[in-house]
């Protein structure tokens, strides 16, 4: 790639925008954390769903002692790749304790039941030499005693995967309908434009809820619901860009050479409007994340125990007026910074592709 190539110039313009470049770095870090998933979470059980109800709503940075009281048999040990994707089921059961002592083949422990309470000693059979360990909850625990940091990290997967799939669906529908409407014009354009205006007039969240009602609750249903509600922006942009380009010389030349309509649109028109499409796709990524978190907050998105930032806010928003506001604030900040990063990326792409005057909104 030469220093004077168009792609190099676009990259240089983007890199000079420090805010947009910072947003790209933040998104890259989120992507790395989301891909690594369970490999970097303190709680590596599926969905980071290891509950200790005695430890509910504990402050960030608290460290607790645990004692293994029983082993689970027939637990399949998964390989590294499977553990990264799905986690590893715990092979033992442990409880939080305040003290313990070994006598013969038994262990006498005082179970943790609260900071100001002292439990009676309980005897458990001796399990193994390494039956006692400590765990630090760096961001505290939620209302069910689960590690908040682990669930925040796994929530990245939900938000980014929904955003990516929704953007792909919206691009497929929006680019297709917008290109057809802009290229053929006339009655075809009138019908597609009427349909776009109908969808455009509906509030996005209500449209997503209606689609979710029709498809049912679930993870893959979110992809379709959010994607079907964000394609209009892409279609309107593509329609206008195609209408402006279909009369230029290279398109007329392709027609004169007898190229098919599909080849003319796909090979000659769409590559010339890739910049504006990328800008809108970046902005739609942020919108998709907001829609997903809104759906999860209302109970239509990712279903428990799957970690979702919207669900985490729903479960803990009542603690905002108490002394555990961080339970709702931390996932809220994660949503805010992620959406802000994608908006910065969209602005950077808009400036890099120099599409400020082409009716591209971010």
N, C-alpha and C positions, 0 to 999 in steps of 0.2 A: 504494500500500500504506500504510494508515494506521498510526499508531504503536501502536494498540491491537489490530491484527489478530493472529490466532494465529501466522501465519508470522513477523511482526515480533518477537513475544515469543520465539518459538523461536530466531530468529537472535540476539537480544540475550542470551539465556541461553547460547547456544553461544559467542558472542564473549567473554563474561566468563570462560570457561574458557581461560586463556592457553595452557596446554599443548596443548589440543585445537586452538586457533586456530593455534598454531605448527605443529602437525602438518599442518593444512590448507595452510598456506603452503608447507611443505616439499614436500607432494604436488604443489601447483601448480607449483613450480619444476621438479620432476622431469618433470611433464607438458610444460612448455614446452621443456625440454631434449630430451625424447624426440621431440616434434613437429619441432623444428628439426633434430635429428639431424645429418646430414652437413654442414649449413651451419655448425656450430660445432665440428666435430671437426677436429683438426690433420691427421688422415689421412682424406681424403675418398674413398678408393677403396672399392668395394663390400665391406661387412663389415669395413672398416678392416683389410684383410688384406695390406697392403704389408709384406713380410718383408725383413729384412736380418739374416741369421743371424749376421753378425759382431757385431751389436749386441745379442745376446741377454742378458737379465738386467742391463741397465744401470740404474744408480741414478737416482732421480728428480732432475730438474733438469739432466741432462747435455745438452750441446749438441755436435752433430757437423756436420762439413762434408760436403757431398755434391756429386758431379759427375755431370752428365747425360752418359751415354756413347752413347746411341742414342735415336732417336725412333721411335715406333710409328705406322705409317700406318693409315688407315681407322678411326681411333677416332672414334666418334660423339660429338659434343658435345651434351649434354642441356640442357634448359632448367632454370630455377631450381627449379621444382616437382619435376621428376624427380630432380634432384640432391639435393634435400632428402630425398626418399623412398628413393632407391636408390643414391646416390653417383655419382661420375664415375670411369670407368676411366682409369687413368694413361695419358698419351699419350707417356711417355718412360720409359727405364730409367736409374736412377741408382745409384751406389755410394758408400759412405762412404769418405772419404779423409783422409789426414793432411797431404798437401802436393800441389801441382800447379804445372806451368809450361807455358806455351804456346811451341811452336817451329813456326813456319810454320802449316801446316794440321793439326798434331797437338798433342795435349795429353799430357804425361808426368806421370803421377800415382803416388803411393805410396798404395795402398789400405789402409784401416784394417783390421788383422787382430787387434788387441788393444792394451791399454794399454801393455804392456811389450815389444811386438814391433814390428819395423820391416820393412815389405815392400819388395821390389825395385820399381824404377820400371817401369811398364807404359805403353805408348803407345796412345792411343785417337785416332780421328779427331775433328777439331774439329766440334762439332755446331751451336752457336749462341753468340751473345754472352752470353746469360744462362744459361750452362750450369753455374754454380757457385752454391750456396746453402747456408744453414745452417738447421738444424732443432733446436729444443729439445724434449726429451721430458720434460714437466713431471712426470709420474708414473712415468717410467722406461719400460722396454720389457719385454716378456714373453719367454718362453723361445725364441720364434721371431723375436725382434727387431721385434715389432709395437708400435705406440704404445699403451700401456696406458690412457691417458686416453680416447682415441678409442673403444676397445672398451668401457670402462666406460659411456660416454655411450650408445653403441648398445645396451648391455645393458639400459638403462632401457626401451627399446621392448619387448623380449621380456617382461620382468617385468610391466609395466603392461598390455600387450595380453593376455597370458595371464590375468592377474588379472581384467581387465574381461570378457573373453569367458566365463571360467569362472563369474564371478558372474552374468552374464546367463543362462547355461544353468541354473545352480543355482536362480535365481529363477523361471525359466519352469517347471521341473519341480517345485520345492518349493512354490511358491505354488499351482500347479494341483492337485497331489495333496493338499496340506494343506487347501486350501479344500474340496475334494470330501469328504475324510474328515471334517472338522469339521462340514460343513453337513448331510450326509446321515446320518452316524452308522451305527449298526447293523452289518450284515454288511459294508457297504462300508468303514466305518471299521476294522473288525477286520482285513480283508484288507490294506488300505493300511498300517495300523499294524504288522502282522506283517512286511510287506515292508520298512518303514522300520527296524524293529528288526534285521532280518537285515543290512541294509546298515550300520546303526549299529555292529554288533558286529565288523565287519571293519576292521582297521587301514587308515587312509586311504592310506598310502604303498603298502601291498601291493595295495590295490584299484586304485590308479592304475597300478601296474606291470602288473597283470593286464590291465587295459583297454588299456594301451599294447602289450602283447604281441598282443592281438587286433586292434588297429587298425594296428599297425606304428609304426616310428619316424618322426617328422616334427613340423613345427611345428603344423599344424592339429590333429593328433591329441592334442597336449597340451591344447588348449582343451577337447575333448570329455572326455578322461580326467579332468582336474581338475574340470570342471563336474559330471560324473557322480558324483564322490566327495564333493561338498560340499553337495548339495541337501537332505540329511536334516535339518540344523539348521534350514533355512528351513521345511521341511514340518512339523516338530514344532511350531515356533513358530506358524505360520499355523493349524494344526489347533486348537491350544489357544485362540487368539484368536477364531477363527470360532465355536467351540463356545460361547464366552462371549457373543458378540454376536448369535447367531442367534435368541435369545429376546427381544431388546430391542424396544421399541415401534416404532421406525422400520422394522425388518425385518418385523415382523408387519403393519405398515401396507402395505408394498410387496407382501406376499403377498395381503392383502385387496384391493388394487387390481388384482390379476391380473398383476403383473409376472412375467416368466419367472425361473427359477432363476438363469440366467446373468447377467441384468441385476441381480438382487438381490445376487449375490455381487460382481460387478465394479463396479457403480455405488454400492452402499450399504455393503457390508461391508469390502471391501479398502481403500478410501480411509481408513477409520477405523483401520486397523492399519498404515498406511504407515510410521509412526515406528519401531515395533519391527522392521519388515522392513528399513528402511534401516540400523538398528544392526547387525543380523545380517549384512547384505550387506557392510558395512564390515569387520567382523571376518573374514568369509569371504574378502575381498580379500587380507588379510594371509596367511591360511592358503593361498590359492591360490599366492601368490608363494613361500612356503616349499616347497610341494609341487613347483612348477616347478623351483626351484633344486635340490631333492633329486633330481628326475628327471634333470636335466641332469648332476648330479654322478655319477649312476649310469650315464649314457650313454643314457637313454631320452628325453631332452628335445630341446632345440634342437641340431641336428647341426652340427659344424664345417663351414665356418669361421664360421657365424653366432655373433656374440658373445652369450654368456649368462653371467651371474654364477656360476651353478653350475658351468658348464664351466670357467670361469677358475679356480675353486677346485680343481676336479679336476686340472687340468693343473699346478698349482703348489703343492699342499698339501705336497709333499715339501720345498719350500724354506723351510718354517716353522722348521725346525731349523738352517737355514743363514743366510747373511747377506742373504738376499733374501726375508724373511718378508712384506714388503709386497705381493708378487705374489698371495698368497692372502688377506692381511689386508684389503686395500683392497676387493675385491669382497665379502668377508665383512661389512665395515662398511657397505657400500652396502645389502646385504640387511637387516642389523640395523636401520639407521636407517629404511629404507622400511617394514619391518614394524611398527616402533615407531610411526611416524607414522600408519599406518592404525589401529593399536590405540588411539592417542590420539584419532583422529577418531571411532572407534566409541564410546569413553567419553564424548566430548563430545556426540555425538548422543544417547546414552542419557540424559545429564543434561538436554539441551535438550528432548527429547520427554517427559521425566519418566516413563520406563518402567522404573524401577529395580525395581518390585515386580511386573513382568510376566514373570518367568522368562526374561529376555533375558540371555544370557551373552556376555561379551566376552573 
